Amino acid sequence: MQRGAAGEGGQGCGTGAARAALARAALARAALARAALARGRVLGVDHDPQMVRRAAERAAGLPRTAVLRADVHRLPLADADTDRIRTDRLLQHLADPAAALAEARRVLRPGGRLVAAEPDWDTLAVDHPDPAAARAYTRHLADRIVRNPLIGRQPPRLAAESGLTVRSVVPVTPLFRDVREADRVLGL
């Protein structure tokens, strides 16, 4: 089965923009549709009703695709019901990222896979002519804006503590040349 919960920001799938962008790509859309029709369904999950509505609009017409309003700490899925879970910039917003990973472990079937992508705001690099301004921007984000600014380095440990097997970690260092570009890309 190709069932799963996806997160893209906020405390869930957000507007579904990343999923919709992938779905618009011809090969990705065809592969997703074939997998969903053949094996199961694709779910997006968010706690915010407005985000659920927007994500559902973006997913309209995709076969066997749904968006659920739910708390990622208590998913409305049976134990071992899910093959794949993808979170993208979700854990940084949660009150209890470890509990969300434990819930992911509960709903993943044996051999299922979780892929989590999280920024480490403490290591954000901005190439600005004034290094002090770049550092101040990073400090402001890490100290005042993001709930869990160091989450980018924590998923392997938190996942292992939740009973998940960590097979690989791929660190990526974001580099922005301009704070306005960072604001635009990061949605700040």
Backbone hydrogen bonds in HBPLUS format (Angstrom, degrees):
<---DONOR---> <-ACCEPTOR-->    atom                        ^
c    i                          cat <-CA-CA->   ^        H-A-AA   ^      H-
h    n   atom  resd res      DA  || num        DHA   H-A  angle D-A-AA Bond
n    s   type  num  typ     dist DA aas  dist angle  dist       angle   num
A0083-ASP N   A0003-ARG O   3.21 MM  80  5.62 134.1  2.43 129.0 139.7     1
A0084-ARG N   A0003-ARG O   3.19 MM  81  6.30 176.6  2.19 167.7 167.8     2
A0043-LEU N   A0004-GLY O   3.13 MM  39  5.49 132.9  2.37 139.7 153.2     3
A0086-ARG N   A0005-ALA O   3.20 MM  81  6.57 150.8  2.29 149.9 158.5     4
A0007-GLY N   A0086-ARG O   2.84 MM  79  6.38 143.5  1.98 139.4 150.1     5
A0088-ASP N   A0007-GLY O   2.58 MM  81  5.39 131.1  1.81 116.3 133.3     6
A0008-GLU N   A0012-GLY O   2.70 MM   4  6.05 153.3  1.77 129.6 132.3     7
A0009-GLY N   A0012-GLY O   3.18 MM   3  5.88 132.8  2.42 169.1 173.0     8
A0012-GLY N   A0009-GLY O   3.06 MM   3  5.88 159.4  2.10 144.5 149.8     9
A0013-CYS N   A0045-VAL O   2.57 MM  32  5.40 136.4  1.75 126.1 141.6    10
A0016-GLY N   A0013-CYS O   3.13 MM   3  5.59 140.5  2.29 141.1 138.3    11
A0020-ALA N   A0016-GLY O   2.77 MM   4  5.90 161.8  1.81 159.2 165.4    12
A0021-ALA N   A0017-ALA O   2.87 MM   4  6.00 154.8  1.93 146.7 153.4    13
A0022-LEU N   A0018-ALA O   3.10 MM   4  6.34 157.4  2.15 146.7 152.0    14
A0023-ALA N   A0019-ARG O   2.88 MM   4  6.10 157.6  1.93 147.4 154.6    15
A0024-ARG N   A0020-ALA O   2.92 MM   4  6.13 141.2  2.07 146.0 155.2    16
A0025-ALA N   A0022-LEU O   3.12 MM   3  5.39 136.0  2.33 102.4 114.1    17
A0029-ARG N   A0025-ALA O   2.81 MM   4  5.88 168.3  1.83 170.1 174.2    18
A0030-ALA N   A0026-ALA O   2.99 MM   4  6.09 163.3  2.02 147.6 152.4    19
A0031-ALA N   A0027-LEU O   2.91 MM   4  6.03 162.1  1.95 148.4 153.6    20
A0032-LEU N   A0028-ALA O   2.87 MM   4  5.99 164.1  1.89 151.0 155.6    21
A0033-ALA N   A0029-ARG O   2.88 MM   4  6.01 165.6  1.90 151.6 155.8    22
A0034-ARG N   A0030-ALA O   2.94 MM   4  6.07 164.2  1.96 148.8 153.2    23
A0035-ALA N   A0031-ALA O   2.95 MM   4  6.11 167.0  1.96 151.2 155.0    24
A0036-ALA N   A0032-LEU O   2.85 MM   4  5.97 166.4  1.87 153.7 158.0    25
A0037-LEU N   A0033-ALA O   2.89 MM   4  5.95 166.4  1.91 151.6 155.6    26
A0038-ALA N   A0034-ARG O   2.93 MM   4  5.94 155.4  1.99 145.1 152.5    27
A0039-ARG N   A0035-ALA O   2.90 MM   4  5.81 153.6  1.97 149.1 155.4    28
A0040-GLY N   A0036-ALA O   3.05 MM   4  4.97 147.2  2.16 121.5 131.3    29
A0042-VAL N   A0064-ARG O   2.92 MM  22  6.39 155.9  1.98 154.7 162.5    30
A0066-ALA N   A0042-VAL O   2.95 MM  24  6.45 155.6  2.01 160.0 167.5    31
A0044-GLY N   A0066-ALA O   2.87 MM  22  6.33 144.4  2.00 143.1 154.7    32
A0068-LEU N   A0044-GLY O   2.74 MM  24  6.12 163.6  1.77 161.7 161.5    33
A0046-ASP N   A0068-LEU O   3.07 MM  22  6.51 155.9  2.13 164.4 172.1    34
A0070-ALA N   A0046-ASP O   2.91 MM  24  5.73 146.6  2.02 123.2 132.7    35
A0052-VAL N   A0048-ASP O   2.97 MM   4  6.23 158.1  2.01 157.0 164.0    36
A0053-ARG N   A0049-PRO O   2.96 MM   4  6.16 158.9  2.00 146.6 151.8    37
A0054-ARG N   A0050-GLN O   3.00 MM   4  6.26 165.2  2.02 149.6 153.3    38
A0055-ALA N   A0051-MET O   2.84 MM   4  5.96 162.9  1.87 150.8 156.0    39
A0056-ALA N   A0052-VAL O   2.86 MM   4  5.98 154.8  1.93 147.2 154.5    40
A0057-GLU N   A0053-ARG O   2.98 MM   4  6.25 151.6  2.07 147.1 154.6    41
A0058-ARG N   A0054-ARG O   3.09 MM   4  6.39 155.3  2.15 145.6 151.7    42
A0059-ALA N   A0055-ALA O   2.93 MM   4  6.16 140.8  2.09 143.3 154.6    43
A0060-ALA N   A0056-ALA O   3.01 MM   4  6.03 115.1  2.44 138.1 152.6    44
A0060-ALA N   A0057-GLU O   3.30 MM   3  5.19 151.5  2.38  96.2 104.5    45
A0062-LEU N   A0059-ALA O   2.91 MM   3  5.59 164.5  1.94 144.4 147.0    46
A0074-ARG N   A0071-ASP O   2.91 MM   3  5.37 155.3  1.97 115.3 123.0    47
A0080-ALA N   A0106-ARG O   2.95 MM  26  6.27 165.8  1.97 143.9 146.1    48
A0081-ASP N   A0107-VAL O   2.79 MM  26  5.35 112.1  2.26 123.7 138.5    49
A0082-THR N   A0107-VAL O   2.78 MM  25  5.65 150.3  1.87 164.2 162.5    50
A0109-ARG N   A0082-THR O   2.87 MM  27  5.64 158.5  1.91 157.1 152.7    51
A0113-ARG N   A0083-ASP O   2.93 MM  30  6.42 157.0  1.98 153.9 158.2    52
A0085-ILE N   A0113-ARG O   2.90 MM  28  6.38 149.4  1.99 155.6 160.9    53
A0115-VAL N   A0085-ILE O   2.88 MM  30  6.32 157.6  1.93 158.3 165.6    54
A0087-THR N   A0115-VAL O   2.90 MM  28  6.37 161.1  1.93 158.6 164.6    55
A0117-ALA N   A0087-THR O   2.92 MM  30  6.23 151.9  2.00 141.2 150.3    56
A0089-ARG N   A0117-ALA O   2.76 MM  28  6.04 169.5  1.77 175.3 173.5    57
A0093-HIS N   A0090-LEU O   3.01 MM   3  5.84 162.8  2.04 125.8 130.7    58
A0094-LEU N   A0091-LEU O   3.23 MM   3  5.28 151.6  2.31 104.6 112.5    59
A0148-ASN N   A0092-GLN O   3.07 MM  56  4.68 139.4  2.24 145.4 146.2    60
A0099-ALA N   A0096-ASP O   3.09 MM   3  5.42 122.1  2.44 106.0 119.5    61
A0100-ALA N   A0096-ASP O   3.19 MM   4  6.59 153.5  2.27 151.5 159.4    62
A0101-LEU N   A0097-PRO O   3.00 MM   4  6.30 152.4  2.07 149.5 156.7    63
A0102-ALA N   A0098-ALA O   2.94 MM   4  6.19 150.1  2.03 144.6 153.3    64
A0103-GLU N   A0099-ALA O   2.94 MM   4  6.17 148.2  2.04 142.7 151.3    65
A0104-ALA N   A0100-ALA O   2.94 MM   4  6.22 147.3  2.04 140.0 149.3    66
A0105-ARG N   A0101-LEU O   2.92 MM   4  6.20 153.9  1.99 144.6 151.5    67
A0106-ARG N   A0102-ALA O   2.99 MM   4  6.30 147.2  2.11 140.2 149.0    68
A0107-VAL N   A0103-GLU O   3.13 MM   4  6.46 157.4  2.19 151.7 155.3    69
A0108-LEU N   A0104-ALA O   2.97 MM   4  6.06 136.1  2.17 148.0 159.8    70
A0112-GLY N   A0109-ARG O   2.80 MM   3  5.08 155.3  1.86 139.0 137.8    71
A0123-THR N   A0120-ASP O   2.94 MM   3  5.72 159.8  1.98 121.7 127.8    72
A0121-TRP N   A0149-PRO O   2.84 MM  28  5.03 129.4  2.10 151.3 162.0    73
A0124-LEU N   A0121-TRP O   3.36 MM   3  5.17 169.2  2.38 100.7 103.5    74
A0176-PHE N   A0125-ALA O   2.86 MM  51  6.26 164.1  1.89 153.4 157.8    75
A0127-ASP N   A0176-PHE O   2.59 MM  49  6.05 158.1  1.64 159.2 165.4    76
A0133-ALA N   A0130-ASP O   2.95 MM   3  5.38 124.3  2.27 110.3 124.0    77
A0134-ALA N   A0130-ASP O   3.15 MM   4  6.54 155.7  2.21 152.7 160.1    78
A0135-ARG N   A0131-PRO O   2.92 MM   4  6.15 160.8  1.96 149.6 154.5    79
A0136-ALA N   A0132-ALA O   2.89 MM   4  6.05 155.1  1.96 143.0 150.5    80
A0137-TYR N   A0133-ALA O   2.92 MM   4  6.12 151.1  2.01 145.7 153.0    81
A0138-THR N   A0134-ALA O   3.10 MM   4  6.38 165.0  2.12 150.6 153.5    82
A0139-ARG N   A0135-ARG O   2.84 MM   4  6.06 165.7  1.86 155.0 159.4    83
A0140-HIS N   A0136-ALA O   2.84 MM   4  5.95 158.0  1.89 145.7 152.0    84
A0141-LEU N   A0137-TYR O   3.06 MM   4  6.35 163.5  2.08 152.4 155.8    85
A0142-ALA N   A0138-THR O   2.92 MM   4  6.12 172.7  1.93 156.3 158.6    86
A0143-ASP N   A0139-ARG O   2.72 MM   4  5.67 156.4  1.77 152.3 158.7    87
A0144-ARG N   A0140-HIS O   2.89 MM   4  5.49 149.5  1.98 141.9 148.3    88
A0145-ILE N   A0141-LEU O   3.21 MM   4  4.83 144.2  2.35 115.4 125.1    89
A0146-VAL N   A0141-LEU O   3.18 MM   5  6.11 167.9  2.20 166.7 163.2    90
A0151-ILE N   A0148-ASN O   3.17 MM   3  5.50 165.8  2.19 120.9 121.9    91
A0153-ARG N   A0150-LEU O   3.16 MM   3  6.10 162.6  2.19 127.8 130.9    92
A0154-GLN N   A0151-ILE O   2.98 MM   3  4.99 149.0  2.08 105.5 115.4    93
A0158-LEU N   A0154-GLN O   2.94 MM   4  6.02 175.8  1.94 165.5 166.7    94
A0159-ALA N   A0155-PRO O   2.75 MM   4  5.58 160.0  1.79 148.8 154.5    95
A0160-ALA N   A0156-PRO O   3.06 MM   4  6.13 161.6  2.10 140.1 145.4    96
A0161-GLU N   A0157-ARG O   2.91 MM   4  6.14 159.3  1.95 151.3 157.4    97
A0162-SER N   A0158-LEU O   3.01 MM   4  6.18 128.0  2.29 135.2 148.5    98
A0162-SER N   A0159-ALA O   3.02 MM   3  5.00 132.9  2.25  95.3 108.9    99
A0164-LEU N   A0159-ALA O   2.95 MM   5  5.24 155.6  2.01 154.4 146.4   100
A0163-GLY N   A0160-ALA O   3.03 MM   3  5.18 161.0  2.07 107.4 112.8   101
A0182-ALA N   A0178-ASP O   2.98 MM   4  6.34 156.5  2.04 149.6 156.7   102
A0183-ASP N   A0179-VAL O   2.86 MM   4  6.09 159.5  1.90 147.8 153.0   103
A0184-ARG N   A0180-ARG O   2.95 MM   4  6.20 157.1  2.00 144.3 150.5   104
A0185-VAL N   A0181-GLU O   2.86 MM   4  6.04 177.2  1.86 160.8 161.0   105
A0186-LEU N   A0182-ALA O   2.84 MM   4  5.72 163.5  1.87 150.5 156.2   106
A0187-GLY N   A0183-ASP O   2.92 MM   4  5.59 117.4  2.32 132.9 144.6   107
A0188-LEU N   A0183-ASP O   3.04 MM   5  4.86 144.0  2.17 132.1 140.2   108
